[in-house]
Amino acid sequence: MIVRTLKDNVDERFLTHRLRATSLAGVAGGVTASLLFAYYYFLEQSPRWDLLAVALVIAAVKIGALAFYRMTD
């Protein structure tokens, strides 16, 4: 029986794909929260502030991370 460790299965490509997938998931979550907020605000006439808060937190973290990486790289 051959036992494979995690180190044998993880390489740079896996880490790059994980980074891209996480970034894409964050952007998709922010866009979805923004669109749902807009739907409730404009069509249902009852704003969902929790959705706006989620969208703003995602945007703030993204901009903050970009600024941090720009200053430290």
C-alpha positions in Angstrom: 0.0 0.0 0.0 1.4 3.4 -1.0 0.8 6.2 1.4 0.9 9.7 -0.1 1.4 12.7 2.0 0.0 16.2 1.5 3.5 17.4 0.7 3.6 15.0 -2.3 0.2 16.4 -3.6 0.7 20.1 -3.1 2.8 22.2 -5.4 3.0 25.7 -6.7 0.2 25.2 -9.2 -2.1 24.0 -6.5 -1.4 27.1 -4.3 -1.8 29.4 -7.3 -5.2 27.8 -8.2 -6.3 28.1 -4.6 -5.4 31.8 -4.5 -7.3 32.5 -7.7 -10.3 30.5 -6.6 -10.4 32.3 -3.2 -10.1 35.7 -4.9 -12.8 34.9 -7.4 -15.1 33.6 -4.7 -14.7 36.9 -2.7 -15.5 39.0 -5.8 -18.5 36.8 -6.6 -19.7 37.2 -3.0 -19.4 41.0 -3.1 -21.2 41.3 -6.4 -24.0 39.0 -5.2 -24.4 41.0 -2.0 -24.4 44.2 -4.0 -27.0 43.0 -6.5 -29.3 41.6 -3.8 -29.1 44.9 -1.9 -29.9 46.8 -5.1 -32.9 44.4 -5.8 -34.3 44.9 -2.3 -33.7 48.7 -2.3 -35.1 49.5 -5.7 -37.7 46.9 -6.4 -38.9 45.8 -3.0 -38.6 49.3 -1.5 -37.1 47.8 1.7 -33.4 48.2 2.0 -31.5 45.3 3.5 -28.6 47.0 5.3 -27.0 43.7 6.2 -26.4 42.9 2.6 -24.9 46.4 2.1 -22.6 45.8 5.1 -21.4 42.5 3.7 -20.6 44.1 0.3 -18.8 47.1 1.9 -16.7 44.8 4.2 -15.6 42.7 1.2 -14.7 45.8 -0.8 -12.9 47.4 2.2 -10.8 44.2 2.8 -10.0 43.9 -0.9 -8.9 47.6 -1.2 -7.0 47.4 2.1 -5.2 44.3 1.1 -4.2 45.8 -2.3 -2.9 48.9 -0.5 -1.0 46.9 2.0 0.6 44.7 -0.6 1.5 47.7 -2.7 3.3 49.4 0.2 5.1 46.2 1.4 6.1 44.7 -2.0 
